[in-house]
Amino acid sequence: MRKNDTAMIYLQDIAVALVLLTRLPLPALPEWAFKRQARATWAFPLVGVVVALIAGGIGLSLLSLGLPAAAAAGIVLAVQIVLTGAMHEDGLADSVDGLWGGFDRERRLEIMKDSAIGTYGVLALILSVGLRWVALTVLLPLGIGAVLAAAILSRAILPVVMTSLPTARRSGLSHSVGAPDQKVGALALGIGVVLATILMGTVIILPMVIAFCGVFALSRIALAKIGGQTGDILGASQQITEVIVLLGLAAMIGQTI
């Protein structure tokens, strides 16, 4: 193991975070890099930067070629889903199915682990994709800033959830990564807030606060119903944050144009 494996920040962490949260083709990483998985979560907001730059850049290019905003917004969503392997959408669907479909902790976790999707999950996905699509139709013609801010904040909150809640099961991605300490969670959140504020200014504050309140509510529900967080709960947290930030920005910016 390398001597600096306990450092707060290490450049290799960015690659580890990309491996954990995307399906981007990356060169093989040394085994020691993955021993820092929990610490590497500070870089989750930077994963949002990468995903949003690719997806938003494609969307803006299509707009410049004359594609309608609604179509370009839909393609931005599609690119994001492809880049992440739909892991966050899958987490949202499984979380909603499990938290509202089971009558006890064991059954809820069993439902969340099942690859089948239920009515709650389908409806959650329709609402998530639909609401983001509508918001991006308004925001994308104004530039890439909102896409970036939502992608960054929705991943910056994940280490905080991982730090705040115990893992609900002894297996799965969240358990294997481990819990980052509070300093790592604070660093990730700080990076996300600073970058989002630089991109959008003070207009981001209210949507950001509402989004974080939504994730807090989900965290309390998860703690009460399954005893903590799982990878699915993290995916749902990302989706809730992105939806609320995009809708909030669309509403606030829409009042000024």
C-alpha positions in Angstrom: 0.0 0.0 0.0 1.3 3.5 -0.8 2.5 5.8 1.9 0.1 8.5 0.9 -3.0 6.4 0.9 -4.3 8.3 3.9 -4.0 11.7 2.3 -7.2 13.7 2.0 -6.8 14.3 -1.7 -5.0 12.3 -4.3 -5.1 12.8 -8.1 -5.9 9.1 -8.7 -9.1 9.5 -6.7 -10.7 11.3 -9.6 -10.2 8.2 -11.8 -11.5 6.0 -9.0 -14.6 8.2 -8.7 -15.2 8.0 -12.5 -15.0 4.2 -12.3 -17.5 4.1 -9.5 -20.1 6.5 -11.0 -19.7 6.1 -14.8 -19.2 3.6 -17.6 -16.5 5.7 -19.3 -13.7 3.6 -20.8 -10.8 4.3 -18.5 -7.3 2.7 -18.3 -6.8 0.0 -15.7 -6.1 1.4 -12.3 -3.6 -0.1 -9.8 -5.1 -2.2 -7.1 -4.0 0.1 -4.4 -6.1 2.9 -5.8 -9.3 1.1 -4.9 -8.2 0.8 -1.3 -9.0 4.5 -1.1 -12.6 4.2 -2.5 -14.2 5.8 0.6 -11.7 8.7 0.6 -12.0 9.0 -3.2 -15.7 10.1 -2.9 -14.5 13.7 -2.4 -14.1 13.6 -6.2 -17.7 12.8 -6.9 -18.6 16.4 -7.8 -15.9 16.3 -10.4 -17.6 13.3 -12.0 -20.6 15.5 -12.4 -18.4 18.0 -14.3 -17.2 15.3 -16.7 -20.7 13.9 -17.3 -22.3 17.3 -17.8 -19.6 18.7 -20.0 -20.0 15.7 -22.4 -23.8 15.6 -22.4 -24.3 19.4 -22.3 -21.6 20.0 -24.9 -23.4 17.6 -27.3 -26.7 19.3 -26.5 -25.4 22.8 -27.2 -23.8 21.6 -30.5 -27.2 20.2 -31.6 -28.9 23.4 -30.7 -26.4 25.3 -32.9 -27.3 23.0 -35.8 -31.0 24.0 -35.5 -32.3 21.1 -33.5 -35.3 22.2 -31.3 -34.6 22.7 -27.6 -36.9 19.9 -26.5 -35.1 17.4 -28.8 -31.6 18.6 -27.7 -32.7 18.3 -24.0 -33.8 14.8 -24.6 -30.5 13.9 -26.1 -28.6 15.5 -23.1 -30.6 13.2 -20.8 -29.9 10.1 -23.0 -26.2 10.8 -23.1 -26.1 11.2 -19.3 -27.9 7.9 -18.9 -25.5 6.2 -21.2 -22.4 7.6 -19.5 -23.6 6.5 -16.1 -25.1 3.2 -17.1 -28.5 4.4 -15.8 -27.2 3.5 -12.3 -28.9 6.5 -10.6 -32.2 6.0 -12.4 -32.0 2.3 -11.4 -31.4 3.3 -7.8 -34.4 5.7 -7.8 -36.7 3.0 -9.2 -35.5 0.3 -6.8 -35.7 2.7 -3.8 -39.2 3.7 -4.5 -40.3 0.2 -5.1 -38.7 -1.1 -1.9 -39.5 1.7 0.5 -43.1 1.8 -0.4 -43.6 -1.8 -1.6 -42.6 -3.8 1.5 -44.1 -4.2 5.0 -40.9 -4.8 6.9 -37.1 -4.2 6.6 -36.2 -7.5 5.1 -38.9 -7.5 2.5 -38.0 -3.9 1.5 -34.4 -4.8 1.0 -35.3 -7.9 -0.9 -37.5 -5.8 -3.3 -34.7 -3.3 -3.8 -32.3 -6.0 -4.7 -34.7 -7.6 -7.2 -33.9 -6.6 -10.8 -37.6 -6.5 -11.6 -39.3 -3.0 -11.6 -42.7 -2.3 -10.1 -45.4 0.3 -10.6 -43.8 2.7 -8.1 -40.5 2.5 -9.8 -41.9 3.0 -13.3 -43.8 6.1 -12.2 -40.8 7.5 -10.4 -38.7 7.1 -13.6 -41.3 8.7 -15.8 -41.5 11.7 -13.4 -37.8 12.0 -13.0 -37.0 11.9 -16.7 -40.0 14.0 -17.7 -39.4 16.8 -15.2 -35.7 17.0 -16.1 -36.6 17.0 -19.7 -39.0 19.9 -19.3 -36.5 21.9 -17.2 -33.6 21.3 -19.6 -35.8 22.5 -22.5 -35.9 25.8 -20.8 -32.3 25.9 -19.5 -30.2 24.4 -22.3 -30.7 27.3 -24.7 -29.3 29.6 -22.0 -26.0 27.7 -21.8 -24.4 24.7 -20.1 -24.2 26.2 -16.6 -27.4 24.7 -15.2 -26.6 21.3 -16.5 -23.2 21.5 -14.8 -24.5 22.8 -11.5 -27.2 20.1 -11.2 -24.8 17.3 -12.1 -22.2 18.6 -9.6 -24.5 19.1 -6.7 -26.4 15.9 -7.2 -23.1 14.0 -6.8 -21.6 16.2 -4.1 -24.4 15.2 -1.7 -23.7 11.5 -2.0 -20.6 11.3 0.3 -22.7 13.2 2.9 -25.4 10.6 2.8 -22.8 7.9 3.0 -21.2 9.5 6.1 -24.5 10.3 7.8 -26.2 6.9 7.5 -25.0 3.3 8.2 -25.2 0.8 5.3 -28.4 -1.1 5.4 -26.9 -4.4 4.2 -23.6 -6.2 4.3 -23.2 -6.4 0.6 -23.6 -4.2 -2.5 -21.6 -1.2 -4.0 -22.2 1.2 -1.1 -21.0 -1.4 1.5 -18.0 -2.3 -0.6 -16.9 1.3 -1.0 -17.3 2.0 2.7 -18.2 5.2 4.6 -16.1 8.3 4.0 -15.3 10.3 7.2 -16.9 13.6 7.9 -14.0 15.6 6.5 -14.3 13.8 3.1 -18.1 14.4 3.0 -17.6 18.1 3.9 -14.9 18.5 1.2 -17.1 17.0 -1.5 -20.1 19.1 -0.5 -17.9 22.2 -0.3 -16.5 21.6 -3.8 -20.0 21.1 -5.1 -21.4 24.3 -3.5 -18.5 26.4 -4.6 -18.5 25.2 -8.2 -22.3 25.5 -8.5 -22.2 29.0 -7.1 -19.4 30.1 -9.5 -21.4 28.7 -12.4 -24.9 30.1 -11.5 -24.4 32.8 -8.9 -26.7 33.3 -6.0 -29.7 32.0 -8.0 -28.5 28.5 -7.2 -28.9 28.9 -3.4 -32.7 28.3 -3.0 -32.9 25.3 -5.4 -29.8 23.9 -3.7 -31.2 24.2 -0.2 -34.6 22.7 -1.3 -32.8 19.8 -3.0 -30.7 19.1 0.1 -33.8 19.2 2.2 -35.3 16.6 -0.1 -32.3 14.3 0.3 -32.5 14.8 4.1 -36.1 13.7 4.0 -35.2 10.6 1.9 -32.4 9.8 4.4 -34.8 9.9 7.3 -37.2 7.6 5.5 -34.5 5.2 4.5 -33.2 5.1 8.1 -36.7 4.4 9.5 -37.7 1.8 6.9 -34.5 -0.1 6.1 -32.0 1.0 8.8 -29.7 3.1 6.6 -28.5 3.6 3.0 -27.7 1.4 0.1 -26.4 2.1 -3.4 -30.1 2.5 -4.5 -30.7 5.1 -1.9 -27.6 7.0 -3.1 -28.9 6.8 -6.7 -32.3 8.1 -5.5 -30.5 11.0 -3.7 -28.7 11.9 -6.9 -32.0 11.9 -8.9 -33.9 13.9 -6.3 -31.2 16.6 -6.2 -30.8 16.9 -9.9 -34.6 17.1 -10.5 -35.1 19.8 -7.8 -32.1 21.9 -8.9 -33.1 21.9 -12.5 -36.7 22.7 -11.8 -35.8 25.4 -9.4 -33.4 27.0 -11.8 -35.9 26.8 -14.6 -38.5 28.5 -12.4 -36.2 31.2 -11.2 -34.4 31.9 -14.5 -37.7 31.8 -16.3 -38.9 34.7 -14.3 -36.1 36.9 -15.5 -36.3 36.1 -19.3 
